Amino acid sequence: MKGDRVMKTKKSLMYLECINENLNTLILNQEMTYFIMREILKKMDRSVNKRHVKVRRKKI
């Protein structure tokens, strides 16, 4: 009985460690995506400021 409880505890701990690793990976990916998007937006802002593109809209 006690051995079963120890095994369940070890299994639960292993699951929690896996969840923790997955969450850490997710956070890192989110941070990388944020920085990439920020750089893209900076470049887009620069190109818009250089060109002063006018956009016309037409009703269809």
N, CA, C and O atoms as a GROMACS GRO file, in nm:
protein
  240
    1MET      N    1   0.082  -0.119   0.000
    1MET     CA    2   0.000   0.000   0.000
    1MET      C    3   0.087   0.126   0.000
    1MET      O    4   0.064   0.219  -0.076
    2LYS      N    5   0.188   0.125   0.088
    2LYS     CA    6   0.276   0.242   0.097
    2LYS      C    7   0.358   0.257  -0.031
    2LYS      O    8   0.384   0.369  -0.076
    3GLY      N    9   0.400   0.145  -0.089
    3GLY     CA   10   0.476   0.147  -0.214
    3GLY      C   11   0.396   0.205  -0.328
    3GLY      O   12   0.449   0.276  -0.413
    4ASP      N   13   0.264   0.174  -0.331
    4ASP     CA   14   0.177   0.230  -0.434
    4ASP      C   15   0.169   0.382  -0.423
    4ASP      O   16   0.171   0.453  -0.523
    5ARG      N   17   0.159   0.429  -0.300
    5ARG     CA   18   0.149   0.573  -0.276
    5ARG      C   19   0.277   0.644  -0.320
    5ARG      O   20   0.273   0.753  -0.377
    6VAL      N   21   0.391   0.581  -0.292
    6VAL     CA   22   0.520   0.637  -0.332
    6VAL      C   23   0.530   0.642  -0.484
    6VAL      O   24   0.577   0.741  -0.540
    7MET      N   25   0.486   0.536  -0.550
    7MET     CA   26   0.490   0.533  -0.697
    7MET      C   27   0.400   0.640  -0.757
    7MET      O   28   0.436   0.705  -0.855
    8LYS      N   29   0.279   0.657  -0.698
    8LYS     CA   30   0.186   0.759  -0.747
    8LYS      C   31   0.246   0.898  -0.728
    8LYS      O   32   0.232   0.985  -0.813
    9THR      N   33   0.312   0.918  -0.614
    9THR     CA   34   0.375   1.047  -0.586
    9THR      C   35   0.487   1.074  -0.685
    9THR      O   36   0.500   1.186  -0.736
   10LYS      N   37   0.570   0.972  -0.713
   10LYS     CA   38   0.678   0.989  -0.810
   10LYS      C   39   0.624   1.018  -0.949
   10LYS      O   40   0.677   1.101  -1.022
   11LYS      N   41   0.515   0.946  -0.985
   11LYS     CA   42   0.453   0.966  -1.116
   11LYS      C   43   0.396   1.108  -1.125
   11LYS      O   44   0.412   1.175  -1.227
   12SER      N   45   0.329   1.152  -1.018
   12SER     CA   46   0.273   1.288  -1.016
   12SER      C   47   0.383   1.392  -1.027
   12SER      O   48   0.369   1.492  -1.098
   13LEU      N   49   0.493   1.369  -0.957
   13LEU     CA   50   0.606   1.462  -0.963
   13LEU      C   51   0.664   1.467  -1.104
   13LEU      O   52   0.700   1.574  -1.153
   14MET      N   53   0.673   1.351  -1.169
   14MET     CA   54   0.724   1.346  -1.305
   14MET      C   55   0.632   1.424  -1.400
   14MET      O   56   0.680   1.499  -1.485
   15TYR      N   57   0.500   1.407  -1.384
   15TYR     CA   58   0.405   1.481  -1.467
   15TYR      C   59   0.418   1.631  -1.445
   15TYR      O   60   0.417   1.709  -1.540
   16LEU      N   61   0.432   1.672  -1.320
   16LEU     CA   62   0.446   1.815  -1.289
   16LEU      C   63   0.575   1.872  -1.348
   16LEU      O   64   0.576   1.985  -1.396
   17GLU      N   65   0.682   1.794  -1.344
   17GLU     CA   66   0.808   1.840  -1.405
   17GLU      C   67   0.794   1.856  -1.556
   17GLU      O   68   0.846   1.951  -1.614
   18CYS      N   69   0.722   1.762  -1.619
   18CYS     CA   70   0.699   1.773  -1.764
   18CYS      C   71   0.615   1.896  -1.796
   18CYS      O   72   0.644   1.969  -1.891
   19ILE      N   73   0.510   1.918  -1.718
   19ILE     CA   74   0.425   2.036  -1.738
   19ILE      C   75   0.508   2.163  -1.721
   19ILE      O   76   0.493   2.257  -1.798
   20ASN      N   77   0.593   2.164  -1.620
   20ASN     CA   78   0.678   2.281  -1.595
   20ASN      C   79   0.771   2.307  -1.713
   20ASN      O   80   0.787   2.422  -1.755
   21GLU      N   81   0.832   2.202  -1.766
   21GLU     CA   82   0.920   2.218  -1.883
   21GLU      C   83   0.843   2.271  -2.003
   21GLU      O   84   0.892   2.359  -2.075
   22ASN      N   85   0.723   2.218  -2.025
   22ASN     CA   86   0.641   2.264  -2.137
   22ASN      C   87   0.602   2.411  -2.121
   22ASN      O   88   0.605   2.487  -2.217
   23LEU      N   89   0.566   2.450  -2.000
   23LEU     CA   90   0.530   2.590  -1.976
   23LEU      C   91   0.651   2.682  -1.996
   23LEU      O   92   0.637   2.791  -2.051
   24ASN      N   93   0.767   2.638  -1.950
   24ASN     CA   94   0.888   2.719  -1.970
   24ASN      C   95   0.918   2.736  -2.118
   24ASN      O   96   0.954   2.845  -2.163
   25THR      N   97   0.903   2.628  -2.195
   25THR     CA   98   0.924   2.635  -2.340
   25THR      C   99   0.824   2.729  -2.404
   25THR      O  100   0.859   2.808  -2.492
   26LEU      N  101   0.700   2.720  -2.361
   26LEU     CA  102   0.595   2.807  -2.414
   26LEU      C  103   0.626   2.954  -2.387
   26LEU      O  104   0.610   3.038  -2.475
   27ILE      N  105   0.671   2.983  -2.267
   27ILE     CA  106   0.706   3.121  -2.230
   27ILE      C  107   0.822   3.170  -2.316
   27ILE      O  108   0.818   3.283  -2.366
   28LEU      N  109   0.924   3.087  -2.335
   28LEU     CA  110   1.038   3.126  -2.419
   28LEU      C  111   0.994   3.152  -2.562
   28LEU      O  112   1.038   3.250  -2.624
   29ASN      N  113   0.909   3.065  -2.616
   29ASN     CA  114   0.859   3.084  -2.752
   29ASN      C  115   0.779   3.213  -2.764
   29ASN      O  116   0.789   3.284  -2.864
   30GLN      N  117   0.699   3.240  -2.662
   30GLN     CA  118   0.618   3.362  -2.663
   30GLN      C  119   0.708   3.486  -2.660
   30GLN      O  120   0.683   3.583  -2.731
   31GLU      N  121   0.812   3.482  -2.578
   31GLU     CA  122   0.905   3.595  -2.571
   31GLU      C  123   0.977   3.614  -2.704
   31GLU      O  124   0.993   3.727  -2.751
   32MET      N  125   1.021   3.504  -2.765
   32MET     CA  126   1.089   3.515  -2.894
   32MET      C  127   0.996   3.573  -3.000
   32MET      O  128   1.036   3.659  -3.078
   33THR      N  129   0.871   3.527  -3.001
   33THR     CA  130   0.772   3.578  -3.096
   33THR      C  131   0.749   3.726  -3.074
   33THR      O  132   0.739   3.803  -3.170
   34TYR      N  133   0.740   3.767  -2.949
   34TYR     CA  134   0.719   3.908  -2.916
   34TYR      C  135   0.834   3.994  -2.972
   34TYR      O  136   0.809   4.097  -3.034
   35PHE      N  137   0.957   3.953  -2.949
   35PHE     CA  138   1.071   4.032  -2.996
   35PHE      C  139   1.079   4.035  -3.148
   35PHE      O  140   1.112   4.138  -3.207
   36ILE      N  141   1.048   3.923  -3.212
   36ILE     CA  142   1.047   3.919  -3.358
   36ILE      C  143   0.941   4.014  -3.412
   36ILE      O  144   0.967   4.092  -3.503
   37MET      N  145   0.820   4.007  -3.355
   37MET     CA  146   0.711   4.095  -3.400
   37MET      C  147   0.746   4.242  -3.377
   37MET      O  148   0.714   4.328  -3.459
   38ARG      N  149   0.809   4.270  -3.266
   38ARG     CA  150   0.848   4.408  -3.236
   38ARG      C  151   0.946   4.461  -3.340
   38ARG      O  152   0.935   4.575  -3.384
   39GLU      N  153   1.043   4.378  -3.378
   39GLU     CA  154   1.139   4.419  -3.480
   39GLU      C  155   1.071   4.438  -3.616
   39GLU      O  156   1.102   4.533  -3.689
   40ILE      N  157   0.979   4.350  -3.649
   40ILE     CA  158   0.906   4.363  -3.775
   40ILE      C  159   0.828   4.494  -3.776
   40ILE      O  160   0.828   4.566  -3.875
   41LEU      N  161   0.760   4.524  -3.666
   41LEU     CA  162   0.682   4.648  -3.659
   41LEU      C  163   0.772   4.771  -3.669
   41LEU      O  164   0.735   4.870  -3.731
   42LYS      N  165   0.889   4.765  -3.608
   42LYS     CA  166   0.984   4.877  -3.619
   42LYS      C  167   1.022   4.899  -3.765
   42LYS      O  168   1.023   5.013  -3.813
   43LYS      N  169   1.054   4.790  -3.835
   43LYS     CA  170   1.092   4.801  -3.976
   43LYS      C  171   0.977   4.854  -4.060
   43LYS      O  172   0.997   4.935  -4.150
   44MET      N  173   0.856   4.808  -4.031
   44MET     CA  174   0.739   4.856  -4.105
   44MET      C  175   0.718   5.005  -4.081
   44MET      O  176   0.688   5.079  -4.175
   45ASP      N  177   0.732   5.048  -3.958
   45ASP     CA  178   0.717   5.190  -3.926
   45ASP      C  179   0.818   5.274  -4.002
   45ASP      O  180   0.785   5.380  -4.054
   46ARG      N  181   0.942   5.227  -4.007
   46ARG     CA  182   1.047   5.300  -4.079
   46ARG      C  183   1.014   5.311  -4.227
   46ARG      O  184   1.030   5.417  -4.288
   47SER      N  185   0.968   5.201  -4.286
   47SER     CA  186   0.940   5.203  -4.429
   47SER      C  187   0.819   5.291  -4.459
   47SER      O  188   0.816   5.357  -4.563
   48VAL      N  189   0.721   5.293  -4.373
   48VAL     CA  190   0.603   5.378  -4.393
   48VAL      C  191   0.644   5.525  -4.383
   48VAL      O  192   0.598   5.607  -4.462
   49ASN      N  193   0.728   5.557  -4.289
   49ASN     CA  194   0.773   5.695  -4.272
   49ASN      C  195   0.854   5.743  -4.392
   49ASN      O  196   0.850   5.862  -4.426
   50LYS      N  197   0.926   5.652  -4.456
   50LYS     CA  198   1.009   5.691  -4.571
   50LYS      C  199   0.924   5.714  -4.695
   50LYS      O  200   0.956   5.803  -4.775
   51ARG      N  201   0.819   5.637  -4.714
   51ARG     CA  202   0.746   5.639  -4.840
   51ARG      C  203   0.627   5.735  -4.843
   51ARG      O  204   0.599   5.793  -4.948
   52HIS      N  205   0.558   5.753  -4.734
   52HIS     CA  206   0.435   5.833  -4.728
   52HIS      C  207   0.336   5.786  -4.833
   52HIS      O  208   0.292   5.864  -4.918
   53VAL      N  209   0.301   5.661  -4.826
   53VAL     CA  210   0.212   5.602  -4.926
   53VAL      C  211   0.069   5.647  -4.898
   53VAL      O  212   0.023   5.645  -4.783
   54LYS      N  213  -0.002   5.688  -5.005
   54LYS     CA  214  -0.142   5.725  -4.992
   54LYS      C  215  -0.227   5.609  -5.040
   54LYS      O  216  -0.197   5.547  -5.143
   55VAL      N  217  -0.331   5.580  -4.967
   55VAL     CA  218  -0.419   5.470  -5.004
   55VAL      C  219  -0.557   5.528  -5.031
   55VAL      O  220  -0.612   5.603  -4.950
   56ARG      N  221  -0.613   5.492  -5.147
   56ARG     CA  222  -0.748   5.536  -5.181
   56ARG      C  223  -0.844   5.420  -5.159
   56ARG      O  224  -0.813   5.304  -5.185
   57ARG      N  225  -0.960   5.456  -5.110
   57ARG     CA  226  -1.062   5.352  -5.091
   57ARG      C  227  -1.176   5.378  -5.187
   57ARG      O  228  -1.215   5.492  -5.211
   58LYS      N  229  -1.227   5.271  -5.242
   58LYS     CA  230  -1.342   5.281  -5.332
   58LYS      C  231  -1.454   5.195  -5.278
   58LYS      O  232  -1.430   5.084  -5.228
   59LYS      N  233  -1.575   5.246  -5.287
   59LYS     CA  234  -1.689   5.164  -5.247
   59LYS      C  235  -1.720   5.067  -5.360
   59LYS      O  236  -1.714   5.102  -5.478
   60ILE      N  237  -1.753   4.948  -5.321
   60ILE     CA  238  -1.784   4.846  -5.423
   60ILE      C  239  -1.935   4.830  -5.433
   60ILE      O  240  -1.983   4.749  -5.512
   0.00000   0.00000   0.00000
